[in-house]
């Protein structure tokens, strides 16, 4: 009976003051990705939100915004995330940019309010290869090229393609749009194709002016976190360097030289 009363007291204590909503989400990102860990709440006047990395406080925001700190501001001398942490003032969600291998570990958010506390845990793993690796592609003028990012696209993923920082294509859910910008229309008119299954971009009948950097931004949305990934391609379109008229001219010159050489040989043999 005493044990039952003791357990009941403990349950009542946690109901009033305890930590609820404890859960763990596994987050896997590539080096260089940005990742946002969601709190799932809207901040209120009486709430404080604290973030911890391997039990070290790395960020904090109060409901009235009177106290906001990240990284070294929260703990003097701690500079692991220098200028790479951002807090959403509306939700307290934590954004980590340009992730590194040393960012792998356990992230814990503690939401403190007058009624109860809640806690959530994220287990983040940063893979060793860089998402910023530049893929070099060479093509002959007139050929088609497909820029394939090598990942399977999910229906909720948002994929946006840029050419030298100009938006050229976007796919969201089942919807896609191509080249709304005038400059983009002039350059790629009717020569761009998007694969709705993969999000890969194909450029047909390539030209020298298509050479440059293509950037794909992939936004992966989950219920408790979001990942922003960037893939880069450097495309070089190699032209023949000669017009059809120039090629025809060279052919005529070669024929004339051949005729002259043949005449000289004939003349020498005759004499």
GROMACS elastic network, one bead per residue, 0.5 to 0.9 nm:
[ bonds ]
;  ai    aj funct       b0    kb
    1     4     6  0.50858   500
    1     5     6  0.62766   500
    1     6     6  0.85948   500
    2     5     6  0.50899   500
    2     6     6  0.60927   500
    2     7     6  0.86243   500
    3     7     6  0.61524   500
    3     8     6  0.84912   500
    4     7     6  0.51559   500
    4     8     6  0.60572   500
    4     9     6  0.85465   500
    5     8     6  0.50114   500
    5     9     6  0.61147   500
    5    10     6  0.86531   500
    6     9     6  0.51133   500
    6    10     6  0.63106   500
    6    11     6  0.87318   500
    7    10     6  0.50631   500
    7    11     6  0.62055   500
    7    12     6  0.86113   500
    8    11     6  0.50981   500
    8    12     6  0.61647   500
    8    13     6  0.85464   500
    9    12     6  0.50917   500
    9    13     6  0.60866   500
    9    14     6  0.87172   500
   10    14     6  0.63074   500
   10    15     6  0.85530   500
   11    14     6  0.52530   500
   11    15     6  0.61181   500
   11    16     6  0.87088   500
   11    18     6  0.88013   500
   12    16     6  0.63090   500
   12    17     6  0.85827   500
   12    18     6  0.89757   500
   13    16     6  0.52334   500
   13    17     6  0.58967   500
   13    18     6  0.66195   500
   14    17     6  0.50195   500
   14    19     6  0.68296   500
   14    20     6  0.82449   500
   14   116     6  0.84915   500
   15    18     6  0.58429   500
   15    19     6  0.83997   500
   15    20     6  0.84524   500
   15   116     6  0.75953   500
   16   115     6  0.68275   500
   16   116     6  0.62443   500
   17   114     6  0.87284   500
   17   115     6  0.71230   500
   17   116     6  0.52181   500
   17   117     6  0.66884   500
   18   116     6  0.62903   500
   18   117     6  0.60282   500
   18   118     6  0.78373   500
   19    22     6  0.71852   500
   19   110     6  0.84997   500
   19   111     6  0.89228   500
   19   112     6  0.89781   500
   19   116     6  0.69469   500
   19   119     6  0.61318   500
   20    23     6  0.89711   500
   20   116     6  0.76986   500
   20   117     6  0.62163   500
   20   119     6  0.60907   500
   20   120     6  0.85647   500
   21   117     6  0.86110   500
   21   118     6  0.53128   500
   21   119     6  0.56286   500
   21   120     6  0.63710   500
   22   118     6  0.68210   500
   22   121     6  0.69495   500
   23   119     6  0.74846   500
   23   120     6  0.51965   500
   23   121     6  0.57570   500
   23   122     6  0.80828   500
   24   120     6  0.64149   500
   24   122     6  0.53238   500
   24   123     6  0.68110   500
   25   120     6  0.83657   500
   25   121     6  0.64651   500
   25   123     6  0.59920   500
   25   124     6  0.82830   500
   25   224     6  0.76000   500
   25   225     6  0.86536   500
   26   121     6  0.88601   500
   26   122     6  0.59364   500
   26   124     6  0.60665   500
   26   125     6  0.78646   500
   27    35     6  0.87973   500
   27   122     6  0.68468   500
   27   123     6  0.59641   500
   27   125     6  0.62302   500
   27   126     6  0.85354   500
   27   225     6  0.77973   500
   28   123     6  0.84238   500
   28   124     6  0.59579   500
   28   126     6  0.61718   500
   28   127     6  0.74825   500
   29    32     6  0.83807   500
   29    33     6  0.63154   500
   29    34     6  0.81642   500
   29    35     6  0.76361   500
   29    99     6  0.80961   500
   29   124     6  0.76377   500
   29   125     6  0.63127   500
   29   126     6  0.50443   500
   29   127     6  0.62415   500
   29   227     6  0.74002   500
   29   229     6  0.85620   500
   30    33     6  0.55988   500
   30    34     6  0.88423   500
   30    99     6  0.76010   500
   30   100     6  0.83619   500
   30   101     6  0.87888   500
   30   125     6  0.83275   500
   30   126     6  0.54163   500
   30   128     6  0.69395   500
   30   129     6  0.65104   500
   30   130     6  0.62525   500
   30   131     6  0.58214   500
   30   229     6  0.80135   500
   31    34     6  0.87726   500
   31    98     6  0.71110   500
   31    99     6  0.53604   500
   31   100     6  0.52962   500
   31   101     6  0.65872   500
   31   126     6  0.57435   500
   31   127     6  0.56691   500
   31   128     6  0.59591   500
   31   129     6  0.58281   500
   31   131     6  0.57749   500
   31   132     6  0.80895   500
   32    97     6  0.74252   500
   32   100     6  0.64959   500
   32   126     6  0.88163   500
   32   129     6  0.86209   500
   32   130     6  0.57570   500
   32   131     6  0.53503   500
   32   132     6  0.62933   500
   32   229     6  0.77434   500
   32   230     6  0.82548   500
   33    96     6  0.85578   500
   33    97     6  0.66780   500
   33    98     6  0.54797   500
   33    99     6  0.55924   500
   33   100     6  0.85503   500
   33   126     6  0.87249   500
   33   130     6  0.82840   500
   33   131     6  0.63945   500
   33   132     6  0.83245   500
   33   227     6  0.69012   500
   33   228     6  0.58661   500
   33   230     6  0.71112   500
   34    95     6  0.71569   500
   34    96     6  0.56408   500
   34    98     6  0.55817   500
   34    99     6  0.61917   500
   34   226     6  0.84089   500
   34   227     6  0.57732   500
   34   228     6  0.50266   500
   34   229     6  0.66150   500
   35    94     6  0.82824   500
   35    95     6  0.57288   500
   35    96     6  0.53938   500
   35    97     6  0.65707   500
   35    98     6  0.86345   500
   35    99     6  0.78177   500
   35   225     6  0.71923   500
   35   226     6  0.57073   500
   35   228     6  0.62130   500
   35   229     6  0.87026   500
   36    93     6  0.68121   500
   36    94     6  0.55311   500
   36    96     6  0.63292   500
   36    97     6  0.85853   500
   36   224     6  0.86988   500
   36   225     6  0.54782   500
   36   226     6  0.50810   500
   36   227     6  0.63785   500
   36   228     6  0.84133   500
   37    93     6  0.56918   500
   37    94     6  0.52211   500
   37    95     6  0.63826   500
   37    96     6  0.83847   500
   37   107     6  0.88391   500
   37   122     6  0.77128   500
   37   224     6  0.64998   500
   37   226     6  0.67554   500
   37   227     6  0.89477   500
   38    41     6  0.82244   500
   38    91     6  0.77733   500
   38    92     6  0.77537   500
   38    94     6  0.66984   500
   38    95     6  0.86683   500
   38   223     6  0.81853   500
   38   224     6  0.52282   500
   38   225     6  0.53032   500
   38   226     6  0.78481   500
   39    42     6  0.82923   500
   39    49     6  0.88764   500
   39    91     6  0.65530   500
   39    92     6  0.64347   500
   39    93     6  0.52144   500
   39    94     6  0.80552   500
   39   109     6  0.72901   500
   39   111     6  0.83576   500
   39   120     6  0.77017   500
   39   224     6  0.74109   500
   39   225     6  0.87742   500
   40    91     6  0.71569   500
   40    92     6  0.88195   500
   40    93     6  0.79002   500
   40   223     6  0.87374   500
   40   224     6  0.71566   500
   41    44     6  0.89915   500
   41    90     6  0.85989   500
   41    91     6  0.56232   500
   41    92     6  0.78413   500
   41    93     6  0.86444   500
   41   111     6  0.89582   500
   42    90     6  0.58961   500
   42    92     6  0.76414   500
   43    46     6  0.82792   500
   43    47     6  0.62894   500
   43    48     6  0.79393   500
   43    49     6  0.82086   500
   43    62     6  0.81919   500
   43    63     6  0.56471   500
   43    64     6  0.86806   500
   43    89     6  0.76402   500
   43    90     6  0.57354   500
   43    91     6  0.52918   500
   43    92     6  0.67351   500
   44    47     6  0.53979   500
   44    48     6  0.84020   500
   44    62     6  0.85809   500
   44    63     6  0.50447   500
   44    64     6  0.74617   500
   44    90     6  0.86900   500
   44   113     6  0.86904   500
   45    48     6  0.84713   500
   45    62     6  0.77134   500
   45    64     6  0.51234   500
   45    65     6  0.85153   500
   46    62     6  0.78444   500
   46    63     6  0.55987   500
   46    64     6  0.75048   500
   46   112     6  0.82173   500
   46   113     6  0.57744   500
   46   114     6  0.65934   500
   47    61     6  0.86562   500
   47    62     6  0.61707   500
   47    64     6  0.81765   500
   47   111     6  0.67880   500
   47   112     6  0.54579   500
   47   114     6  0.74148   500
   48    60     6  0.73821   500
   48    61     6  0.59060   500
   48    63     6  0.56070   500
   48    64     6  0.87654   500
   48    92     6  0.89134   500
   48   110     6  0.80965   500
   48   111     6  0.58698   500
   48   112     6  0.50572   500
   48   113     6  0.65923   500
   49    59     6  0.82584   500
   49    60     6  0.56051   500
   49    61     6  0.53431   500
   49    62     6  0.62978   500
   49    63     6  0.78973   500
   49    92     6  0.64061   500
   49   109     6  0.69182   500
   49   110     6  0.57230   500
   49   112     6  0.62436   500
   49   113     6  0.88912   500
   50    57     6  0.71323   500
   50    58     6  0.79112   500
   50    59     6  0.58798   500
   50    61     6  0.66390   500
   50    62     6  0.85973   500
   50    92     6  0.85059   500
   50   108     6  0.81981   500
   50   109     6  0.56421   500
   50   110     6  0.51543   500
   50   111     6  0.65554   500
   50   112     6  0.81391   500
   51    55     6  0.89311   500
   51    56     6  0.83396   500
   51    57     6  0.57807   500
   51    58     6  0.57130   500
   51    60     6  0.61001   500
   51    61     6  0.89928   500
   51    70     6  0.89836   500
   51    94     6  0.79587   500
   51   107     6  0.70458   500
   51   108     6  0.57122   500
   51   110     6  0.64408   500
   51   111     6  0.89116   500
   52    55     6  0.52718   500
   52    56     6  0.50697   500
   52    58     6  0.53978   500
   52    59     6  0.70459   500
   52    60     6  0.89902   500
   52   106     6  0.80959   500
   52   107     6  0.56069   500
   52   108     6  0.50623   500
   52   109     6  0.63561   500
   52   110     6  0.82160   500
   53    56     6  0.51351   500
   53    57     6  0.63349   500
   53    58     6  0.64041   500
   53   103     6  0.87263   500
   53   105     6  0.70583   500
   53   106     6  0.58031   500
   53   108     6  0.65149   500
   54    57     6  0.84209   500
   54   105     6  0.64434   500
   54   106     6  0.53171   500
   54   107     6  0.64464   500
   54   108     6  0.79214   500
   55   106     6  0.81691   500
   55   107     6  0.80705   500
   55   108     6  0.77827   500
   56    75     6  0.83352   500
   57    60     6  0.78223   500
   57    70     6  0.86007   500
   57    71     6  0.76798   500
   57    74     6  0.67136   500
   57    75     6  0.70901   500
   58    69     6  0.78646   500
   58    70     6  0.54946   500
   58    72     6  0.76371   500
   58    73     6  0.83990   500
   58    74     6  0.60526   500
   58    75     6  0.72040   500
   58    78     6  0.84096   500
   58    81     6  0.84652   500
   58    85     6  0.86368   500
   59    68     6  0.75230   500
   59    69     6  0.53832   500
   59    71     6  0.60450   500
   59    73     6  0.83125   500
   59    74     6  0.62942   500
   59    85     6  0.81267   500
   59    86     6  0.86566   500
   59    87     6  0.76905   500
   59    94     6  0.81477   500
   60    67     6  0.72778   500
   60    68     6  0.55470   500
   60    69     6  0.53451   500
   60    70     6  0.66200   500
   60    74     6  0.74095   500
   60    87     6  0.82775   500
   60    92     6  0.81918   500
   61    64     6  0.84305   500
   61    65     6  0.62538   500
   61    66     6  0.78709   500
   61    67     6  0.56291   500
   61    69     6  0.67127   500
   61    70     6  0.89065   500
   61    87     6  0.78570   500
   61    89     6  0.76297   500
   61    92     6  0.67572   500
   62    66     6  0.61562   500
   62    67     6  0.54276   500
   62    68     6  0.66428   500
   62    92     6  0.89040   500
   63    66     6  0.76800   500
   63    67     6  0.85249   500
   63    89     6  0.87305   500
   64    67     6  0.78649   500
   65    68     6  0.63237   500
   65    89     6  0.76727   500
   68    73     6  0.86869   500
   68    74     6  0.85842   500
   68    87     6  0.84993   500
   69    72     6  0.80947   500
   69    73     6  0.52821   500
   69    74     6  0.53324   500
   69    87     6  0.87095   500
   70    73     6  0.54643   500
   70    74     6  0.55838   500
   70    75     6  0.83800   500
   70    81     6  0.86174   500
   70    82     6  0.89327   500
   70    83     6  0.86677   500
   70    85     6  0.64999   500
   70    86     6  0.74426   500
   70    87     6  0.79179   500
   71    74     6  0.54365   500
   71    75     6  0.63737   500
   71    76     6  0.81665   500
   71    77     6  0.89657   500
   71    78     6  0.63150   500
   71    79     6  0.62032   500
   71    80     6  0.73231   500
   71    81     6  0.61786   500
   71    82     6  0.68467   500
   71    83     6  0.82380   500
   71    84     6  0.88296   500
   71    85     6  0.73066   500
   72    77     6  0.59966   500
   72    79     6  0.53783   500
   72    80     6  0.82602   500
   72    81     6  0.82384   500
   72    82     6  0.74301   500
   73    76     6  0.61626   500
   73    77     6  0.88159   500
   73    78     6  0.84301   500
   74    78     6  0.82542   500
   75    78     6  0.56224   500
   75    79     6  0.85505   500
   76    79     6  0.81372   500
   78    81     6  0.81790   500
   78    82     6  0.85939   500
   79    82     6  0.51548   500
   79    83     6  0.87762   500
   80    84     6  0.89702   500
   80   102     6  0.83238   500
   80   103     6  0.82242   500
   81    84     6  0.52318   500
   81    85     6  0.63539   500
   81    96     6  0.80638   500
   81    97     6  0.89344   500
   81   103     6  0.82060   500
   82    85     6  0.74508   500
   83    86     6  0.81884   500
   83    97     6  0.86730   500
   84    95     6  0.79357   500
   84    96     6  0.56016   500
   84    97     6  0.51230   500
   84    98     6  0.70384   500
   84    99     6  0.82783   500
   85    94     6  0.69792   500
   85    95     6  0.56935   500
   85    97     6  0.67029   500
   86    93     6  0.83353   500
   86    94     6  0.59130   500
   86    95     6  0.50326   500
   86    96     6  0.66910   500
   86    97     6  0.83010   500
   87    90     6  0.87829   500
   87    91     6  0.82853   500
   87    92     6  0.56740   500
   87    93     6  0.57948   500
   87    95     6  0.63585   500
   88    91     6  0.55974   500
   88    93     6  0.52492   500
   88    94     6  0.66212   500
   88    95     6  0.78999   500
   89    92     6  0.55575   500
   89    93     6  0.79680   500
   90    93     6  0.81891   500
   91    94     6  0.89300   500
   93   109     6  0.89289   500
   96    99     6  0.65447   500
   96   103     6  0.89872   500
   97   228     6  0.89535   500
   99   102     6  0.82518   500
   99   103     6  0.64080   500
   99   104     6  0.87865   500
   99   126     6  0.70660   500
  100   103     6  0.53736   500
  100   104     6  0.76619   500
  100   126     6  0.64583   500
  100   127     6  0.82878   500
  100   128     6  0.80503   500
  100   130     6  0.89448   500
  101   104     6  0.58593   500
  101   125     6  0.77967   500
  101   126     6  0.51729   500
  101   127     6  0.65549   500
  101   128     6  0.61979   500
  102   105     6  0.80491   500
  102   126     6  0.78328   500
  103   124     6  0.76343   500
  103   125     6  0.76519   500
  103   126     6  0.67652   500
  104   123     6  0.77569   500
  104   124     6  0.52149   500
  104   126     6  0.54035   500
  104   127     6  0.86472   500
  105   122     6  0.83105   500
  105   123     6  0.58850   500
  105   124     6  0.53986   500
  105   125     6  0.65779   500
  105   126     6  0.87876   500
  106   121     6  0.68506   500
  106   122     6  0.57899   500
  106   124     6  0.62652   500
  106   125     6  0.89560   500
  107   120     6  0.83564   500
  107   121     6  0.56940   500
  107   122     6  0.50230   500
  107   123     6  0.63494   500
  107   124     6  0.73197   500
  108   119     6  0.69990   500
  108   120     6  0.57091   500
  108   122     6  0.62940   500
  108   123     6  0.87455   500
  109   118     6  0.82534   500
  109   119     6  0.56242   500
  109   120     6  0.53780   500
  109   121     6  0.65201   500
  109   122     6  0.85053   500
  110   117     6  0.70568   500
  110   118     6  0.59090   500
  110   120     6  0.68215   500
  111   116     6  0.85124   500
  111   117     6  0.55863   500
  111   118     6  0.51666   500
  111   119     6  0.62210   500
  111   120     6  0.86745   500
  112   115     6  0.83798   500
  112   116     6  0.66498   500
  112   118     6  0.67441   500
  112   119     6  0.87677   500
  113   116     6  0.55289   500
  113   117     6  0.59406   500
  113   118     6  0.85624   500
  114   117     6  0.80703   500
  126   129     6  0.88215   500
  127   130     6  0.79211   500
  129   132     6  0.88739   500
  129   133     6  0.83321   500
  130   133     6  0.57417   500
  131   134     6  0.87149   500
  131   229     6  0.68777   500
  131   230     6  0.62719   500
  131   231     6  0.63122   500
  131   232     6  0.85610   500
  132   229     6  0.86552   500
  132   230     6  0.64496   500
  132   231     6  0.61224   500
  132   232     6  0.66339   500
  133   231     6  0.72356   500
  133   232     6  0.67914   500
  133   233     6  0.86347   500
  134   231     6  0.74594   500
  134   232     6  0.51248   500
  134   233     6  0.55971   500
  134   234     6  0.67211   500
  135   231     6  0.82915   500
  135   232     6  0.62224   500
  135   234     6  0.60210   500
  135   235     6  0.84515   500
  136   232     6  0.87390   500
  136   233     6  0.58142   500
  136   235     6  0.61617   500
  136   236     6  0.79184   500
  137   145     6  0.85634   500
  137   147     6  0.85340   500
  137   233     6  0.70452   500
  137   234     6  0.60087   500
  137   236     6  0.62820   500
  137   237     6  0.85245   500
  138   145     6  0.89259   500
  138   234     6  0.83868   500
  138   235     6  0.59146   500
  138   237     6  0.59791   500
  138   238     6  0.72619   500
  139   142     6  0.84080   500
  139   143     6  0.65617   500
  139   144     6  0.78921   500
  139   145     6  0.72118   500
  139   206     6  0.79577   500
  139   235     6  0.76524   500
  139   236     6  0.63206   500
  139   238     6  0.60532   500
  139   239     6  0.87909   500
  140   143     6  0.57609   500
  140   144     6  0.87062   500
  140   206     6  0.77025   500
  140   207     6  0.84217   500
  140   208     6  0.88548   500
  140   236     6  0.84572   500
  140   237     6  0.55217   500
  140   239     6  0.60017   500
  140   240     6  0.80471   500
  141   144     6  0.85524   500
  141   205     6  0.71615   500
  141   206     6  0.53297   500
  141   207     6  0.52279   500
  141   208     6  0.65133   500
  141   237     6  0.56038   500
  141   238     6  0.55702   500
  141   240     6  0.75324   500
  142   204     6  0.75077   500
  142   207     6  0.63275   500
  142   237     6  0.87310   500
  142   239     6  0.83940   500
  143   203     6  0.86734   500
  143   204     6  0.66639   500
  143   205     6  0.53295   500
  143   206     6  0.56316   500
  143   207     6  0.85290   500
  143   237     6  0.88357   500
  144   202     6  0.70289   500
  144   203     6  0.56317   500
  144   205     6  0.55016   500
  144   206     6  0.59941   500
  145   201     6  0.83154   500
  145   202     6  0.55957   500
  145   203     6  0.53987   500
  145   204     6  0.65851   500
  145   205     6  0.85465   500
  145   206     6  0.75520   500
  146   200     6  0.68313   500
  146   201     6  0.56094   500
  146   203     6  0.64401   500
  146   204     6  0.86459   500
  147   200     6  0.57749   500
  147   201     6  0.52269   500
  147   202     6  0.62330   500
  147   203     6  0.83049   500
  147   214     6  0.86422   500
  147   233     6  0.73898   500
  148   151     6  0.81610   500
  148   198     6  0.80621   500
  148   199     6  0.79464   500
  148   201     6  0.67893   500
  148   202     6  0.85306   500
  149   152     6  0.88508   500
  149   198     6  0.82818   500
  149   199     6  0.81076   500
  149   200     6  0.65112   500
  149   216     6  0.80797   500
  149   231     6  0.67813   500
  149   232     6  0.87649   500
  150   198     6  0.81734   500
  150   200     6  0.84290   500
  151   198     6  0.69832   500
  151   199     6  0.88161   500
  152   197     6  0.76448   500
  152   198     6  0.56742   500
  152   199     6  0.84691   500
  153   156     6  0.83385   500
  153   157     6  0.64774   500
  153   158     6  0.88726   500
  153   159     6  0.88245   500
  153   196     6  0.83286   500
  153   197     6  0.63000   500
  153   199     6  0.66019   500
  154   157     6  0.52997   500
  154   158     6  0.87220   500
  154   173     6  0.83587   500
  154   197     6  0.82913   500
  154   198     6  0.83902   500
  154   220     6  0.81091   500
  155   158     6  0.82709   500
  155   172     6  0.77704   500
  155   173     6  0.50753   500
  155   174     6  0.73516   500
  155   197     6  0.86897   500
  156   172     6  0.72588   500
  156   173     6  0.57158   500
  156   219     6  0.87070   500
  156   220     6  0.70774   500
  156   221     6  0.64948   500
  156   222     6  0.84696   500
  157   171     6  0.83527   500
  157   172     6  0.67178   500
  157   173     6  0.69029   500
  157   218     6  0.68181   500
  157   219     6  0.56828   500
  157   221     6  0.64437   500
  158   170     6  0.75780   500
  158   171     6  0.59976   500
  158   173     6  0.71025   500
  158   217     6  0.80219   500
  158   218     6  0.58010   500
  158   219     6  0.50919   500
  158   220     6  0.68133   500
  158   221     6  0.83921   500
  159   169     6  0.83517   500
  159   170     6  0.56807   500
  159   171     6  0.53009   500
  159   172     6  0.66915   500
  159   199     6  0.66651   500
  159   216     6  0.67729   500
  159   217     6  0.57141   500
  159   219     6  0.64926   500
  159   220     6  0.88973   500
  160   167     6  0.74395   500
  160   168     6  0.79414   500
  160   169     6  0.59202   500
  160   171     6  0.65101   500
  160   172     6  0.86428   500
  160   199     6  0.88020   500
  160   215     6  0.81405   500
  160   216     6  0.56384   500
  160   217     6  0.52190   500
  160   218     6  0.66893   500
  160   219     6  0.86522   500
  161   165     6  0.88820   500
  161   166     6  0.83779   500
  161   167     6  0.60970   500
  161   168     6  0.57478   500
  161   169     6  0.50605   500
  161   170     6  0.61136   500
  161   171     6  0.88748   500
  161   201     6  0.80637   500
  161   214     6  0.70043   500
  161   215     6  0.57110   500
  161   217     6  0.65458   500
  162   165     6  0.52189   500
  162   166     6  0.50823   500
  162   168     6  0.54482   500
  162   169     6  0.71261   500
  162   213     6  0.82032   500
  162   214     6  0.55815   500
  162   215     6  0.50270   500
  162   216     6  0.64069   500
  162   217     6  0.82467   500
  163   166     6  0.50588   500
  163   167     6  0.65565   500
  163   168     6  0.65514   500
  163   184     6  0.86913   500
  163   210     6  0.87376   500
  163   212     6  0.71079   500
  163   213     6  0.58941   500
  163   215     6  0.64679   500
  164   167     6  0.85883   500
  164   212     6  0.64918   500
  164   213     6  0.54159   500
  164   214     6  0.63622   500
  164   215     6  0.77925   500
  165   213     6  0.83229   500
  165   214     6  0.80055   500
  165   215     6  0.76588   500
  166   181     6  0.81526   500
  166   183     6  0.84904   500
  166   184     6  0.73271   500
  167   170     6  0.79954   500
  167   178     6  0.86614   500
  167   179     6  0.70631   500
  167   180     6  0.81880   500
  167   181     6  0.74350   500
  167   184     6  0.76850   500
  168   177     6  0.84690   500
  168   178     6  0.58583   500
  168   180     6  0.74175   500
  168   181     6  0.75565   500
  168   184     6  0.61821   500
  168   185     6  0.85030   500
  168   188     6  0.85501   500
  168   192     6  0.86486   500
  169   176     6  0.74357   500
  169   177     6  0.57849   500
  169   179     6  0.59386   500
  169   180     6  0.84553   500
  169   192     6  0.82998   500
  169   193     6  0.88305   500
  169   194     6  0.78018   500
  169   201     6  0.84039   500
  170   175     6  0.83864   500
  170   176     6  0.55167   500
  170   177     6  0.54640   500
  170   178     6  0.66151   500
  170   179     6  0.88250   500
  170   194     6  0.84882   500
  170   199     6  0.86620   500
  171   174     6  0.72597   500
  171   175     6  0.57837   500
  171   177     6  0.65880   500
  171   178     6  0.88721   500
  171   194     6  0.80152   500
  171   196     6  0.74239   500
  171   199     6  0.70664   500
  172   175     6  0.52246   500
  172   176     6  0.61085   500
  172   177     6  0.88728   500
  173   176     6  0.79556   500
  173   196     6  0.87410   500
  174   196     6  0.73392   500
  175   196     6  0.86667   500
  176   194     6  0.80003   500
  176   196     6  0.81063   500
  177   180     6  0.76457   500
  178   181     6  0.88468   500
  178   184     6  0.88724   500
  178   185     6  0.86346   500
  178   192     6  0.75566   500
  178   193     6  0.83667   500
  178   194     6  0.85645   500
  179   182     6  0.75825   500
  179   183     6  0.84568   500
  179   184     6  0.53887   500
  179   185     6  0.55386   500
  179   188     6  0.78433   500
  179   189     6  0.80926   500
  179   192     6  0.87027   500
  180   183     6  0.87513   500
  180   184     6  0.71421   500
  180   185     6  0.69221   500
  181   184     6  0.51626   500
  181   185     6  0.62062   500
  181   186     6  0.87347   500
  182   185     6  0.50379   500
  182   186     6  0.62280   500
  182   187     6  0.87537   500
  183   186     6  0.52457   500
  183   187     6  0.64529   500
  183   188     6  0.88082   500
  184   187     6  0.52415   500
  184   188     6  0.60038   500
  184   189     6  0.75828   500
  185   188     6  0.55177   500
  185   190     6  0.81691   500
  186   189     6  0.58436   500
  187   191     6  0.89141   500
  187   209     6  0.78013   500
  187   210     6  0.78093   500
  188   191     6  0.53171   500
  188   192     6  0.64813   500
  188   203     6  0.81097   500
  188   210     6  0.82026   500
  189   192     6  0.74892   500
  190   193     6  0.82583   500
  190   204     6  0.86464   500
  191   202     6  0.80240   500
  191   203     6  0.55833   500
  191   204     6  0.50894   500
  191   205     6  0.70121   500
  191   206     6  0.82612   500
  192   201     6  0.70415   500
  192   202     6  0.57739   500
  192   204     6  0.66089   500
  193   200     6  0.84067   500
  193   201     6  0.58649   500
  193   202     6  0.50699   500
  193   203     6  0.66035   500
  193   204     6  0.81110   500
  194   197     6  0.88485   500
  194   198     6  0.84272   500
  194   199     6  0.60087   500
  194   200     6  0.59224   500
  194   202     6  0.64625   500
  195   198     6  0.55929   500
  195   200     6  0.53425   500
  195   201     6  0.65886   500
  195   202     6  0.80480   500
  196   199     6  0.53747   500
  196   200     6  0.78536   500
  197   200     6  0.82467   500
  198   201     6  0.89413   500
  203   206     6  0.64002   500
  203   210     6  0.87701   500
  206   209     6  0.82327   500
  206   210     6  0.64341   500
  206   211     6  0.87857   500
  206   237     6  0.69277   500
  207   210     6  0.53930   500
  207   211     6  0.76263   500
  207   237     6  0.63403   500
  207   238     6  0.81938   500
  207   239     6  0.76455   500
  208   211     6  0.58052   500
  208   236     6  0.76645   500
  208   237     6  0.51226   500
  208   238     6  0.64861   500
  208   239     6  0.63947   500
  209   212     6  0.80854   500
  209   237     6  0.78274   500
  210   235     6  0.74887   500
  210   236     6  0.76545   500
  210   237     6  0.67580   500
  211   234     6  0.76042   500
  211   235     6  0.51079   500
  211   237     6  0.54595   500
  211   238     6  0.86276   500
  212   233     6  0.83159   500
  212   234     6  0.57821   500
  212   235     6  0.54319   500
  212   236     6  0.66529   500
  212   237     6  0.88715   500
  213   232     6  0.69610   500
  213   233     6  0.57121   500
  213   235     6  0.63161   500
  213   236     6  0.89966   500
  214   231     6  0.83682   500
  214   232     6  0.57969   500
  214   233     6  0.50369   500
  214   234     6  0.63130   500
  214   235     6  0.74073   500
  215   230     6  0.68521   500
  215   231     6  0.57687   500
  215   233     6  0.63589   500
  215   234     6  0.88191   500
  216   229     6  0.81489   500
  216   230     6  0.56092   500
  216   231     6  0.50600   500
  216   232     6  0.63542   500
  216   233     6  0.83948   500
  217   228     6  0.69886   500
  217   229     6  0.57431   500
  217   231     6  0.65651   500
  217   232     6  0.88600   500
  218   227     6  0.79847   500
  218   228     6  0.57592   500
  218   229     6  0.50082   500
  218   230     6  0.62071   500
  218   231     6  0.80761   500
  219   226     6  0.71866   500
  219   227     6  0.57826   500
  219   229     6  0.63920   500
  219   230     6  0.88419   500
  220   225     6  0.86546   500
  220   226     6  0.56361   500
  220   227     6  0.50406   500
  220   228     6  0.63689   500
  220   229     6  0.79815   500
  221   224     6  0.83791   500
  221   225     6  0.66418   500
  221   227     6  0.66178   500
  221   228     6  0.87730   500
  222   225     6  0.52526   500
  222   226     6  0.56751   500
  222   227     6  0.83618   500
  223   226     6  0.79516   500
  238   241     6  0.83769   500
  239   242     6  0.80856   500
  240   243     6  0.79210   500
  242   245     6  0.80270   500
  242   246     6  0.58999   500
  242   247     6  0.64748   500
  243   246     6  0.51548   500
  243   247     6  0.63406   500
  243   248     6  0.87314   500
  244   247     6  0.50845   500
  244   248     6  0.62312   500
  244   249     6  0.86362   500
  245   248     6  0.50961   500
  245   249     6  0.61614   500
  245   250     6  0.86836   500
  246   249     6  0.50124   500
  246   250     6  0.62387   500
  246   251     6  0.86548   500
  247   250     6  0.51806   500
  247   251     6  0.63033   500
  247   252     6  0.88547   500
  248   251     6  0.50517   500
  248   252     6  0.63844   500
  248   253     6  0.87824   500
  249   252     6  0.51932   500
  249   253     6  0.63206   500
  249   254     6  0.87101   500
  250   253     6  0.50824   500
  250   254     6  0.61882   500
  250   255     6  0.86819   500
  251   254     6  0.51656   500
  251   255     6  0.63243   500
  251   256     6  0.87970   500
  252   255     6  0.50994   500
  252   256     6  0.62833   500
  252   257     6  0.86995   500
  253   256     6  0.51021   500
  253   257     6  0.61839   500
  253   258     6  0.85590   500
  254   257     6  0.51523   500
  254   258     6  0.61371   500
  254   259     6  0.86357   500
  255   258     6  0.50691   500
  255   259     6  0.61989   500
  255   260     6  0.87205   500
  256   259     6  0.50424   500
  256   260     6  0.62296   500
  256   261     6  0.86506   500
  257   260     6  0.51075   500
  257   261     6  0.61552   500
  257   262     6  0.85489   500
  258   261     6  0.51789   500
  258   262     6  0.61226   500
  258   263     6  0.86360   500
  259   262     6  0.51334   500
  259   263     6  0.62089   500
  259   264     6  0.87148   500
  260   263     6  0.51036   500
  260   264     6  0.62399   500
  260   265     6  0.87031   500
  261   264     6  0.51492   500
  261   265     6  0.62508   500
  261   266     6  0.86244   500
  262   265     6  0.52072   500
  262   266     6  0.61598   500
  262   267     6  0.86353   500
  263   266     6  0.50870   500
  263   267     6  0.61029   500
  263   268     6  0.86609   500
  264   267     6  0.51260   500
  264   268     6  0.62312   500
  264   269     6  0.86629   500
  265   268     6  0.52477   500
  265   269     6  0.62235   500
  265   270     6  0.86366   500
  266   269     6  0.52551   500
  266   270     6  0.61925   500
  266   271     6  0.88196   500
  267   270     6  0.51950   500
  267   271     6  0.64285   500
  268   271     6  0.52934   500
